Amino acid sequence: MVAAVTGSTTATVPRIATTCMSAGSCSAQVTKQLAIGGEIFHQTATVAFGSTDPAATKATTGVNIGAIYDVDEHNHILVSVGTGLQNASTTNLFSWYLAYQITGP
C-alpha cells in the first residue's frame, strides 16, 4: 500500500513572527514489518519582528526519508534522516532521529 499526504499551515504569533509551511509525503509498506517513506517540505522565511539573526529569516526547503520497523505488535523502531536543499547551511544541514515506540491494545 502506498499513501500520500500533502498539507500546509500558516502560523502568526502577534508581534513575534509569521511563517508558512507546506509539505508532501509518500509512504509504502514494503514488508509486513517494514514501512518506508519520504517527504519534501518548504517553509517561508520567518519574519521575526526585531530579529537581527539572518538564519531566523531565511526560507528553507528540505527532504527526509524514514522507516518504521515493527518488531512485534506493540514494539516499533522509527528512524529518519534528512537535509535542507535551500539555505541548508543556516537552516538544516543535517537532521535525524531514532525512536522506540510502544503501543498498547
MIVEXBA-503382 format. One record per atom (N, C-alpha, C, CB): residue in three letters; x, y, z. Coordinates in steps of 0.1 Angstrom, whole numbers, plus 5000, padded with zeros to 4 digits. Glycine has a CB too. Layout:
! residues N
ALAXYZ;...
***
This chain:
! residues 105
MET500849885000;MET500050005000;MET500950125000;MET499150005012;VAL500550224992;VAL501250354992;VAL500350464996;VAL501850384977;ALA500750545005;ALA499950665009;ALA500650795006;ALA499650645024;ALA499950895003;ALA500551025000;ALA499751125008;ALA500451054985;VAL500451225013;VAL499851325021;VAL500451465017;VAL499951305037;THR499551565016;THR500051695014;THR499351795024;THR499851744999;GLY499951905027;GLY499351995036;GLY500152125037;GLY499151935049;SER499552225043;SER500252345046;SER499652415058;SER500152445033;THR500352505064;THR499952575075;THR500552715076;THR500252495088;THR499852805082;THR500452935084;THR500352965098;THR499653045075;ALA501453015104;ALA501453055118;ALA501853195120;ALA502452965126;THR501053265127;THR501253405130;THR501153425145;THR500253505123;VAL502153475151;VAL502153505166;VAL502253655166;VAL503353425174;PRO501253725171;PRO501253875171;PRO502553925177;PRO500053925178;ARG503154025169;ARG504354095173;ARG505554005175;ARG504154165186;ILE505553875170;ILE506653785171;ILE507153745157;ILE506353675180;ALA506253665150;ALA506753605137;ALA505553565129;ALA507653495140;THR505853555116;THR504853495106;THR505653405097;THR504153605098;THR505153285095;THR505753185086;THR504653095080;THR506853105093;CYS504953035068;CYS504052945062;CYS504852815058;CYS503453005049;MET504352695061;MET505052575058;MET504152485050;MET505452505071;SER504652425039;SER503952335031;SER504852205030;SER503652395017;ALA504152095029;ALA504851965028;ALA504051855021;ALA505251915042;GLY504751765015;GLY504151655009;GLY504951525013;GLY504051664994;SER504251415015;SER504951295018;SER504351175012;SER504951275034;CYS505051065011;CYS504650945005;CYS505250825013;CYS505050934990;SER504450725015;SER505050605023;SER504550475017;SER504650615038;ALA505250375019;ALA504850245013;ALA505250135024;ALA505650215000;GLN504350035025;GLN504549925033;GLN505349825025;GLN503249855039;VAL506649805027;VAL507549725019;VAL507349575023;VAL508949775021;THR507349545035;THR507149415040;THR506149425052;THR508449345045;LYS505749315057;LYS504849315068;LYS505349395080;LYS504549165073;GLN506649395082;GLN507249465093;GLN507849595090;GLN508249375099;LEU508049635077;LEU508849755073;LEU508049845064;LEU510149715067;ALA507949975069;ALA507350075061;ALA508450185059;ALA506050135067;ILE508550235046;ILE509450345044;ILE508750465037;ILE510650295034;GLY509350575039;GLY508650695033;GLY509550815031;GLY507450735042;GLY509050915025;GLY509851035023;GLY508951155023;GLY510651025010;GLU509551265025;GLU508851395024;GLU509651505019;GLU508251435038;ILE509051605013;ILE509651725009;ILE508851835015;ILE509751734993;PHE509551935020;PHE508852045027;PHE509452185024;PHE508852025042;HIS508752285025;HIS509252425023;HIS508652515034;HIS508852475009;GLN509452595040;GLN508952695049;GLN509452825045;GLN509452655064;THR508452925044;THR508853055040;THR509753125051;THR507553145038;ALA510353225047;ALA511153305056;ALA510353345068;ALA511853425049;THR510953335080;THR510253375092;THR510553525094;THR510853295104;VAL509453595095;VAL509553735097;VAL509553755112;VAL508453815089;ALA510653755118;ALA510853775132;ALA510953925135;ALA511953695138;PHE509953985141;PHE510054125143;PHE511154155153;PHE508654175149;GLY511954245149;GLY513154285157;GLY514354195156;GLY512654305171;SER514254085149;SER515353995148;SER516454045139;SER514853855142;THR517654025144;THR518854055137;THR519653935132;THR519754155145;ASP519053815136;ASP519653685132;ASP519353655118;ASP519253575142;PRO520253655108;PRO519953615095;PRO519353475093;PRO521153635086;ALA519753385101;ALA519253245100;ALA517753245103;ALA520053155109;ALA517353335112;ALA515953335116;ALA514953385105;ALA515753415129;THR515553445094;THR514653505084;THR514753435071;THR514953645083;LYS515553325069;LYS515753265056;LYS514653155054;LYS517053205055;ALA514253145042;ALA513353035038;ALA514152905037;ALA512653065024;THR513452795039;THR514152665038;THR513252565030;THR514452615052;THR513952475023;THR513352365016;THR514152245020;THR513252385000;GLY513552135023;GLY514352015026;GLY513651885023;GLY514652015041;VAL514351775025;VAL513851645022;VAL514251555034;VAL514351585009;ASN513351455037;ASN513651355047;ASN513251215042;ASN512851385061;ILE513951115046;ILE513450975044;ILE513450905057;ILE514450905034;GLY512550815059;GLY512450745071;GLY511850605070;GLY511550825081;ALA511850535081;ALA511350405081;ALA510750375095;ALA512450305078;ILE509850275095;ILE509250225107;ILE509350075106;ILE507750265110;TYR510050015116;TYR510249875117;TYR509449815129;TYR511749825118;ASP508449735126;ASP507649675136;ASP508349545142;ASP506249635131;VAL508849555154;VAL509549445160;VAL508449335163;VAL510249485173;ASP507349385168;ASP506149295170;ASP504949395171;ASP506349205184;GLU503849335175;GLU502649415175;GLU502649545184;GLU501449335180;HIS503549545194;HIS503549655203;HIS504849735204;HIS503249615217;ASN505849685197;ASN507249755197;ASN507649795183;ASN508249655204;HIS508049915182;HIS508449975169;HIS509650055170;HIS507250055163;ILE510450055159;ILE511650135158;ILE511450235147;ILE512950045156;LEU511650365149;LEU511450465139;LEU512850535137;LEU510350565144;VAL513150565124;VAL514350635121;VAL514050725109;VAL515450525117;SER514750845109;SER514550935099;SER515951015097;SER513451035102;VAL516251045085;VAL517351135082;VAL516951235071;VAL518651055077;GLY517551355071;GLY517151455062;GLY518151565061;GLY515851505065;THR517951645051;THR518851765049;THR518051875042;THR520051725040;GLY518551995043;GLY518052105036;GLY518552115022;GLY518352235044;LEU517652165013;LEU518052184999;LEU518252334997;LEU517052134990;GLN517652425004;GLN517752565003;GLN518152625016;GLN516352624998;ASN519252705015;ASN519852765027;ASN520152665038;ASN518852875033;ALA520652555034;ALA520952445043;ALA521952475053;ALA521352315035;SER522952555050;SER524052585059;SER523552665071;SER525152655052;THR522452735070;THR521952805081;THR520552755087;THR521752955078;THR519952665079;THR518552625084;THR518452475087;THR517552655074;ASN519152385080;ASN519052245082;ASN520152165074;ASN517652195079;LEU521352175079;LEU522352105072;LEU522151955072;LEU523752135078;PHE521851895084;PHE521551755086;PHE520651735098;PHE522851675087;SER519651655097;SER518851625108;SER518551475108;SER517451705108;TRP518351425120;TRP518051275121;TRP517351255135;TRP519351195121;TYR516651135135;TYR516151095148;TYR516050945148;TYR514851155151;LEU516150885159;LEU515950745162;LEU515050735174;LEU517350665164;ALA513950655173;ALA513050645183;ALA512550495185;ALA511850735181;TYR512150475197;TYR511550345201;TYR510150375205;TYR512350265212;GLN509150305199;GLN507750335202;GLN507050205208;GLN506950385190;ILE506350225219;ILE505550115224;ILE504050155223;ILE505950095240;THR503250065217;THR501850085215;THR501149975223;THR501450085200;GLY499950015227;GLY499149925236;GLY497949875229;GLY498749995249;PRO497249785235;PRO495949735230;PRO494849835229;PRO495549615238;
***
